[in-house]
């Protein structure tokens, strides 16, 4: 009788352990999903930041190129004799 009772208790405790294990696995999966979603969001934000940076660089280069194409300002040269006067 004791053996039967012991085996029944052992089987019941294993079934509770199995349920707890399934709950634990589900929680771990939820945690993994949250981490994966956060990583995907961070990657998307990095890609957006790169696009903004590239756009700003291109605009800045275009402005500088246009400035380089402008006619240089008229410069006057002063000779040393004019300075001495």
QUIFENPE-V893917 format. One line per field, one symbol per residue. phi: phi as a letter, one per 30 degrees, with the letter a starting at -180 (. if undefined). psi: psi as a letter, one per 20 degrees, with the letter a starting at -180 (. if undefined). A space follows every 50 residues. Layout:
BEGIN
phi = ???
psi = ???
END
This chain:
BEGIN
phi = .ddddddddddddddddddddddddddddddddddddddddddddddddd ddddddddddddddddddddddddccccddddddd
psi = ghgggghghghghhhhhhghhhgghgghggggggggggghggghhghggg ggggggggggggghghhhiqpqqpqqpprhhhhh.
END
